[in-house]
Every structure is written in structure tokens, then in C-alpha cells.
């Protein structure tokens, strides 16, 4: 699951694991359970105020965290907040509120911090695990055991030292996987600010975890995952040297002011869109190139209304213009026998076909478009229509995909704004994939099932048991933890994944495992990239669920992503929905368990370009579900259901 749900499941799973504190083994309702004991790194810790249990949480005096874990603690009277600092981790617990803050990020919690006998009491597990400690509960002895993590081996420490969290970097990142999502914060759960095309470069100024902080063309700072980019450090001489990779330089305030007050603007970007309104939400009506001079009519919110040399009016972002005293060039007079064209149009290179590439169940045509801007006008069902601005039509191109199934038709025309319009269709049930690399633009027509063959033989299936990755140093994320047996997601989803792998390979499929028994170092987006880079036919992510507020929750959830951020056509949505429906039916038939389908914005699904599902196999917080998830027989039923679903999906 994505980072937000991952943390939620770790924390809530831990909460439920502690719910047995409150339940215990009471002999009668009137009998009070003794206070739990706490052992830290082998030593029993005594506190002047005994630990208490509330809502399944063990609350301890805040000073205990200081003395036992070596953390610094502080109580701020002004905002009634307890703060705990250990290493680079900072925890804040506002008094009387069901929320805490980990390194500034708010997290929900089901118990307030308490004031007991003049001592501030905070939840031990939340504090301990957030500070990197390992926590266990022994129900028989009512003992909480806290151990500090073993220091990472020199090799791992050296690797981490290369890019410590929050380390400043100085260089440039180049997008290698497109489109790359750009986030407001260093998390895939943060707001998405933009998408970056392949080969676009940005200045990088900081790095936190797997995220680089980059500077956008408008000067705004944002974040992009290292999975999607390649980093090059600036050497000496400094970035302005010709030996340093060239990157866009954000305009400074003086430049912006002069542009807003200047009568004329000079274009600084290679090819820049002119839009009908003052934001990227408005359609593109024309393009201008570097060096063009425009007449400024007005300015608003970082955008300028301009008049082009050809007389057309529109809006351009202030990120790619600067004030100038030069005046727009008058369009050159055209021969009376031909329509008048602007100087920019005369300089446009014709679009050319670079190659046509066959594949199993697919064909790809690649055009050379230079610095041209590609806009998708329509991509619904089996129909595609794109506009390419900044190039001219090429009469030598007739139908480069004639006879290249699953392409069906192809047409090149010139639009009302002299842009090149390409319209094409694919066989019914197929879909289009689009890609932009440097000066190339590719259209790939894909059959419903990529290799055009039925059955599992020759199919590439990526199987990903969730969690089980290193979170820092040698610490491994186990996923949610069961409420009775203490079964972790990793403990049951690993054998399920291995059983599924065995069944698929026996049927002739190629299986790529994200993880088997050993932990891995891979991000959530990185898991999806494995499927994309290997042109997989399907992706299955295996998880366990948690519902601490409902101890009777039962069911298998099949999740898909159906947002517009990554899917390039309606056909892909249909394929995912079809895949989920078949998987839901098969899981129900194999296990006899209620199965449902839902949508989820999980990175492993959102970043995937192939039919993909995330399956929550049951609730670890439900005693019945946890008990059967631990058995070999039920694990085999789960694997059988997934296998049956894949067989049915590729059977027609």
C-alpha cells in the first residue's frame, strides 16, 4: 500500500496488538489487571507513576522516554504540547487532542495524552516505534519489551551516509521514467503539482529519503522520487560553466517585475505554449519559440496576456519570458498565391517518421518532432487524436502503419492553428500508449492482451508480497500485526506469493518476484517500475488488512486504481476494472470468503502501466481471519484464487 496507508497500518496494527493489554485474561469484571511491566534493552524500568492502559494503548510518563530511551523531552506550556526528540526524529503530542506529529506531519491516534498524578503520560508504542525502537508485548506476563535497533553494518551505514535524510545536494536531475510525478512534499501521499516528461531536467537542491527537492521553472520548490530520475552532481566549475549540464534558470524577482512592466516580452524557453487563459487549465492555441518577441497587453497571477507577431492574442506563463526593449518582428510578406504565414511557421521543420517497431500484439510508430509540443485531444476507447505544435505537416507521410495490426487507420492533417493533427484507431478492445523521449514522440497500439495469445504461456506476471522492505538501516517493515497471534503481513503474504509463483510457472508464465524470503530495498513506486520496465502483462500486490475498530471485520478486498493521473486511455480503465472483477469472483470461489472490489490511490497501482490489482487477503485484527491466514491450507486457497483469476483473465 502507499506510504500513508503503510504507516497507518503499522500504527493501527500495533494498536490492535496492544488491545490484548486491556482485555487480558480477566477472571471477573471486578478484578483489576496489574500494571504492565516495561523492559528496555534487557533492564526493567520502574516509573514513579505506573503505566496505564487506555484504548489498547500503554501510556507512560514522558520522562520515562527521556531516561529509558535517551531522548530529550520538553513540555511547552504556551501550546500545551509535549515534544520528544531522538536523533533526527521529532515527536509532538498536543495535550487533549487525538493527534500527534512525527517530524511535522500530523498522525491520527485513538487516545489523548493524559495528565495522571501530575505526570504527562504519552503512548509508549507510538513514541517508541516513531523513534526507531522495537516493541513487543507478552500477554502471559503482561510485559512490554523495548529494544533499540542494532547499528547498521559498515556497508549499509556507508551507503546511507551518501545521501542522509535532509542532506543538501547540488546538481541536476534528469527524468528517466515519464511522466514523472512532482509532489508538493517529499511523499507520494502529498499533493501532485505537475508531471514531468522524459529527459526534462531540473536543478536539485536537497534530498530527503528517496526524494529530491527540485526547482521548477517558476522558481517553486517541489519533490520528485529518485526512482524516476538520474542525478548528476555539479562539479567545479560552478553551474554557470559550459561543462555543467544546462538547466532552466528560474526568473528572479527583478526579472519578473521588469516583465510585468515592460511593453514587450522576449521568450526564453525553447518552445512555449500560448493558452487561451491565464493558467495551464486553458487549452493551447499556439506556440512560440526562444527569441520571439511578444507585445504584452496585461498581466495577472504570474501570467501575461500577449499579442503574437501574427496578431493572435493569448496568455503565456511568466516563467519563460523576460522584459525587453526589442519590438516584435513584422511577419514576412508571403507570395500572393499562398496564404500568409508567420516567420515562426516558415521555420518549422516537417514531422518525420523515425521508425515503426513491431512487438507481440502491438506496433509502435515513432515520429521526430524536435521541440514540438504534443497535446492529446482525444484518447477514448480505440480512438486517438493528438495535436503536435512547433512542426509542420509532411505530405510524404501517408499511412506509416498500414497493415501494422492492431493499428486500423491513420490520418495526418493540418489544424486551424497550423498544428499537425494525427488521428488513428486501434482494434476494438485495444488501447494506445504514448511516450515522449527527447525529440521523439511514439504512439503504440496495443491489443487487449499484449502478445495476442490466450492462456498464461509466455505471459510475464509480477508478484509482489507487500512490505518486507528495509525502512532504515537493518530495520524491516513487517506490515500490520495480528491482534491475537501477532501474525505479520510478511509472515503470511510471503508463502502466498511463493505458492502463486509455483502455480504460474507450472502453467508456462514468466514470474518476476518483487520479494521472496529476504527483505528488499525498494520503494512503492519502484515496485510498479519493475512491471513497467519489463513490459509485464499483469501485476498482483498481496497484503493483509486491519480494522482496529471492528474486531469482526471479514472479507477479501480487490483494489484497483482508476484515476486519470497515470492511465492514458479509457481502455486501460476498462481493462483494470475487468481484471478486478474476474479476480474478485475467483477469490470468492476459491476461499468461500466475501470478496469486494474498491478503488485506491496506492502508488503500486497508480504508477503501474499494466493491469494491476492489490489484494487485501483478510483482516489481521479479526481473530478468525488471523488464525486462518496463518495456515498453509488457507494460504494455498488464496494463491489458488489469484491463479484462477489470472487464468480467466487471459482466457479470451
N, C-alpha and C positions, 0 to 999 in steps of 0.2 A: 504494500500500500504506500501512498505518498508520505512525505515526511511528517505532515501534521497528523495524519491518522496513525502513523507509526508511533509517534510519541504518545498519542492518546492511548493507543492500545497497550504500550509498555506501562504507562502510568496506571490506567484503569485496570489492566490485568493485575498489576501489583496491588492495587487497592483491593481487588476481589480476593487475591491470595491472602490478604490480611483480614478478610472478613471472618475467617475462622477464629480470629482473636476474640471477636465479640461473641461468637457462637460457643466456642469451646466445647466441653463435654459436661454440661450442667447436670447436676443430679436433681435439682429442683429450681423453680423460678426464683426462690428467695435466696439461693446460695450465690454469694458474690464470688466472682472469679478473682484469683490473686493477680496482682500487677505483674506484667511480663518482666522477665529479666533481659538485660542487654549485655552482650559480649562484643567487644570491639577489638579486633586483631588479637584474639585469644585472652583478653583480660575482661573480667566482669566489671561493669561500670555502675557505681552507685550514684544516685541523684538525690538531692535534698527534697525534691518533690517527685514521687513515683510516677512512672509513665502511666498514661491512661489510654483507654480505647474509646474512640468515638467514630461512628460510621465506618467501622472497619479500619480506621487509621490509628497507628500508635503515635501519640503526642508526647514529646519530651521537652524538657526545659531548653530554651535556646542556648543557654550557657553550656549545656551538655555537648552541643555540636562544637562549641569552641574548644572545650577541654579534651573531648574524645577524638575528634577528627582533625584538630589542628587548624580549624577555620577561624577567621576573625568575624565577630558578630557586633552588631550595633543596633541600638534602638533609637529611632528618630521621633521625638515627641511631637514635633510640629505636624508631621503627616501620619503619626501613629503606625509606623512601619518598622518591622524587624528585617535587617539586612544581614546576609551571610555571604562571606567571600572566601573562596578556597581556590588558589591558583588563578586561572582566568575565568572561573565560573562565579557569577554573582546571582544570588537569590534574594528576592524581596517578598515579604509576607505582610500585606496591609492588614491591620487589626480589624476583625469583624467582617471581612469580605471573603467570599468563596472564590478567590483568585490568588495566584502567586505569579511572580515574574522571574523567568530564567533568562539572564543576560538581556533584560529589557523586553522580552517577549511574554505577553500575558498567557497564562495557562489556567484552565478551569480546575477547580478542586471541590470535593464534596464536603469539606469541613472547614470551619473558620479556625484561625489561630485563637488560642484561648488564654485567659488570664486566670491561673489557678494558684492560690496561696502566694500571690504577688510574684508569680513567675510566668513569663511569656512562654507558652507551650506551642511548638510547631510540629507538623507531621514528619516523623523520622524518615520514612521511606522516600518521600518526595525530596527531602533535603539531602539524604544520603546518596540516592541514585543520581540526582541532578549534579552532585559534587563528585561523581565518578566512583562511588563506593558500591560494593556488592552487598545485598541484603537478603537474608534467609530467615524463615520462620519455622520453628519446630513446635508443632501443635501439642505434642505429648508433654514437653517440658515448659511450654509457653515461654520460649526463649527467642529473642531476636539476635541474630548474629550479623555483625557488620565487619567486612574485611576490605582493606584498601587494595586496589589493583596492583598486580605485580608489575614492576617497571618494565617497559618495553625493552626487548633486546637491542644491542647497539645498532644492528642493521635497521630495525624499524625506527629507532629514535633518530638515526641519521636521516632516514627518508623523510620523517615528519619535520625535521629541522630545516629541510629545504624550503618548505612553504608553511610556516607556522600560521595558526589562525590569526587573522587580522594583520598579517605581515604586509608591509608596504612593498609594492612591486613597481618597476618602471620599465615599460616595454609596450608591446603591441600584441593584440590577439587577432588572429585571422579565423573567421568562421569556416569550419571544415564540414559541419553537418548542417544542412539547411532544410527548412528555415529554422534558425536558432532562436529560441525564446529569450527575450530580455526582460528581467524581472526588476521590480522596484526595490526589493530587498534580497538578501543572499539566501533565498529559499524558493523552492518550486511551488510553495503554497502562497507566495507573495503575488501581488498584482502584476499581471503581464503588461509591460509598457509598449513593447514592439516586437517585431520579428525581423531577424537579420538574414539576408540572403547569403548564399555560399560565397566565400572569398572576400566578403566585406571585412574591413579592418578597423579596429578601434584602439585608442590609447588605453592601456591598463594601468591603474594607479594603486590598486590594493587587491588583496586576496584573503578571503575568509573561507576556510574549509575547501570545498570543491568549486567555489565561485570566485570569478574575477570581477572586480569593480572596474567598469569601463566608463569612458566619457563619450556621450552621444554627440552628434553634430551640433545640437543646440546648446551644448555645454552642460546638460543634465547628466548626473552620475547614475548609473544603474548597474545591474549584475547579470552575468551570464555564466553558465556552468562550464567547467574546464572540459567536460565531455564533448562539448560542441565546438571547441576552438583549439588552436595551436598558439602557444605563447612564445614570443621572441623578446628576450631582454634587450633593452637599449645598452649598447656598449659605448665606448668612447671613440670618437667624439659624441657630443650630445645629440638629441633627436633632430636638431636642425641640420645636421651634417648630411651630405648626399649619400653617405654609406648607410644611413639609417632608413628602415622601411618608411615609406611615405604614408602618413595617416591624415585624415581630415583634422583641421585645427578649428576648435570651436571659436566662434566670434567673441571678442572681448566686449565689455560694456561700451567702450568708446566707439568701437566699430558699429555696434548695434544702434547707438544713438545717432551716429552720423548717417546711417542708412535710413533711419526713421525721419530724418530732417532733410535728406538730400532729395533733389528733384529727379535724379537718375540713379539707377542701381545697376551694378555690374555683377553678373552671375559668376560665382566662384566654384560651384560644383561641376562635375563632368557633364551630366545630363540631369536636369531638374524638372520636375513636374510643375505645370501650371494648372491649378484647380479652379473650379467654379465658385468656391467659397474658402473661408479662412480656417480650414482645418483639413486633416487627412480624411475626414469623413466624406468630403465632397469629391465628385468624380474628376478625373484628369481630362482636361480639354485640349492641352497642347504640352510641348516640352521645349525647353531652351537649353543651350549648351554653354560651357565655360567661355567667358569673354563676351557673351551677348550683353548688350546694354538695354535696359528697360526704363520706361517712364513711370515713376512712382505716382500713383493717384491718391492713395491713402494708406494708413497703417492701423493694425488692430491686433493685440494679443500675440505679438511676435510674427505676424504675417503682414504682407504688403500687397495692396491691390495695384496691379501694374498694367500698362499697355505695351504690348509687344510691337516689334518693328512692323509686323504685318497688320497692325491695327486691332488685333484681338485683345480683349481685356480679361483678366483673371487674377488669381491670387498665388503668391509664392511665399514659401517659408523664409523667415529672416536668417535662417542658419546658413543659407547658401548664396547670400548676396552681400555686397558692401556698397557704401555710397561712392559715387564717382562724379567727376565734373565732365566726363565724356558724354556725348549725346548719341542717341540711337542712330544706327546707320539707316539710310533710306533704302527700301527694297529695290534691288536692281530691276530695271525695266526688262520685261520678257518680250520675245518676238510676238507680233500681233496674232500669229497663227496658233499660239499656245497660251493656256491660262497663266496668269501671273503667279509666280512663286516667290517665296521669301528667300533671302540669301541662305538662311539655315537649311531650308528644304533642298536647295540645289547642292548642298554639301553632304547630304545624307548618302551613306553607302547603301547599295541594294542588299536586301536579305539574301543569304545563300544557304544551300543545304550542304552541311559538312559530311554527314554520314547517315546511313539508315542501317540500324543494327537489329538482327533477328534474335529471338530468345524463345524459350519454351513457353508457348501460349501467349507470346507478346511480341510486339515490334516497337522500335523506338526510332524516331526521326529527330535529328539534331540540327538546328539552324545556327549560323553565325549571325549574331545581332549586334556585335560591337558593344557600345554603351547604351543601346536602346533600352527603353523601359517597357516591360511586359505587364499588361493588366489583363486579368481573367474577366471576361464579360459574361460567360456562361459556362457552367460545368455541372450539368444536371443529367442524370440518367446516362444515356450513351452519347450525349451531345456536348461538344466543347467549342467555345468561341473565345479567341484571345485577340487583343489589340497590341501591336508592337510599334512603339513610337520611337523616333530617332533613327529609323531606317526607311528606305524606300522600297516599293514593290519591285519584284524581279519577274519580268514576263517569261523568263526561261523556266521558272518553276511552274509546272502544271500539276502533276499529282505524284510526288515522290514516294507515296506509299501505295500506289496502285498494285493490287494483288497481294499486299502485305497484311494478311489477316493477323489480328482481329480488326484492323482498320477497315472501314467500309467506304467512306467518302472523304474528299479533301478539296478545299477551295481557298484560293488566295484572292483577296480584293483590296481596294483602297478605300479607307473611310473618309468621312466628310472633313476630317482634320488632317488628311494626308497620312494617316497612320496605316500600317499594314494590318489587315484583318485576316486571320486564319480560322476557318470553320472546318471541323472534321467530326466524324462519328465513329463509334466502335460497335462491335456486335452486341446484340441485346444481352444484358446481364453483365457486360464488361464495364470497365471504367478507365479513366485516364489518370496517369501520374505525370506531374510537371516538375521540371528541375531547371535551375539556373546556375551555371558554373562559369564565372568569368564572362567571356564574350559569347558564351554558348547558351542556347535555350533548347530544351528537349521536351518532346511530347511522347509519352509511352502509352500505347493502347494495350490493355491487359484483359485477358479473358477472365471470366468469373473465378476459375481455378487456374492458377498461373501456368502450370505445364500442360494444360489442356487434356490431362488424362484423369480418369476416375480411379478411385482407390488410394491407398496410402503409399504404394510403391513409388519411390522417387521423391516423395514429399519431404520437406525439411520442417520439422516441428521443434520449436524452442520450448523447453520445460523449465520453469523457474520456481523452485520452492522458496517462498518468501523468507525474509530476514536471514539470519546466519551470516551476516557480513560484519567485518570489523568496524566498530564505531570510532574507536581511537586506540592507538597502541595495540595491545593484545585483547582488548575487551570486545566481546562478540554480542551482537544483539540477538536474543533468543525469541523475540516476538512476545505476544501475550502469554501469560502464565495461568494455568488452570487453577480453579478455586479450591479443589479438594486434593487431587493427586499431585498438583504442581507440574502438570504436563505443559511443556512449552510448545509453541507453534513449530519450532525447528525439529522437536523430537518426533512429531507425527508427520509433518509435511515432507520431510526428507525421505522416509520409506515410501510414502505415497508416490512421490516423484520418481523414485527408482523403479517402483513397480510399473508405473506408466511407461517409463523408458523401455523396460523389458518387453512390454506388450507391443509397443510401437515398432521397435526394431525387429521383432519377430514377424511383423506384417510388412516389412520392407521399407519402413520410413527411416530417414536420417534424423537422429535426435541430437540436439545441442542442449546440454545441461548448463544452466547458469551456475548451479552449485550442486555438488553431490554431498559427501560427508564432511569434507573440510570447509572451514569458513572461507569467505572470499572478500576481496576488497573491490567493491563495485557500487556505483550509485544506482538509484532507482531509474534515472534516465538512461544510465549505462546499460541496464538490463534490456531496455527496449532497443537500444542501438545494436545489440547483438543480433536481434531479429532483423532489423533494417539492413545492417551490413552484410548479412548472409542471405538476403532476399528470401526469408523464410515464408512458408505457406500458412503457418498458424503459430500462435503464441499462447501458452497456458501458464498463468501465475497461480500458485497454490498457497492458501492462507487458512488461518483459523480466526474466528470472530470472538468478540467479547461484549457482553451486555450486563455490566455490574448491577444495574438497576432492575434487572429481570432474571432471576435465577431459574426461570422455567423456559427461557427462550430456546427454541429448537428450529433448525432449518438450514438449508444449504443455499447460499447466495451466489448467483452468477452475475458478475458485474461487467459492463462494457462502457466505453467512452463514446459519446455521440455528439460531442461539441464540434464547433467549426474550426477550432484553433489549429488542428493538425490534419483533419480529413479534407482531402482535396475534391471530393465529389460525393454526391448523394448516393452513388452506387456503393461506395465504401461503407456508408452508414447502413445501408440495406444488408450488406454482407455481414457486418458485425452483429446486427440485430438477428439475422438468420442464424449465425453461429451460436449466439447466446441462447436462442430459443431451442435449438437442437441439443445443446449441452444441458440445458435445464431439464428437458424431457428425459435425456439419457441418465443424468444423475439421479433423478427421481426413481426411474425404473430399476437402477442397479442397487440403490440403497433403501428404497421404500420411505425415504425422508422427504418431507415437504420441501420443495425447491422453488425459488423465486428468482426473477431477473430484475436487476436495477441498474441505473446508470451511475457512474462515479468518475470524478475528475482526478484519477490516480495517474501519477507520472508514468508508470509502466504501461498504462493503456494509452494515455494521451500522446506520448512520444512515439508510439508504435505506428508503423505504416502498414501492418499486416493484420488480418483478422485475429483479434486477441480478446481473451476473457481473463478475469480474475475470479477465482472460485474460493469463497469462504466455506470451508467444509463442515463447520459446526461451531458451537459456542463453548469455548473452554471454561466459561463462567457458569455453565449448566452442568451439574454433576453427572447426569445421564449421558450427555454428549461427550464430556471429557473422558468418561470411562470407556466409551466405545471407540473414541478416536485413538486411544492408546492400544487397541487390539489389532493384531495382524489381520484378522478376518475383515474387520470394517475398513481398514486401510486398503485392503485389496478390492473391496466393493467400490470405494471412492475412485481408485485407479481404473477399475473396470468401467465405471460410468463416464469418466473422461475419455477413455479409449473408445467406447461405443459412440460418444458424441463426435469424435474426430472421424470415425469410420463413416457415420451417417452424413456428416458434412461434405465429405469428399466422394459420396456415392452417386451423385447425379449432376 
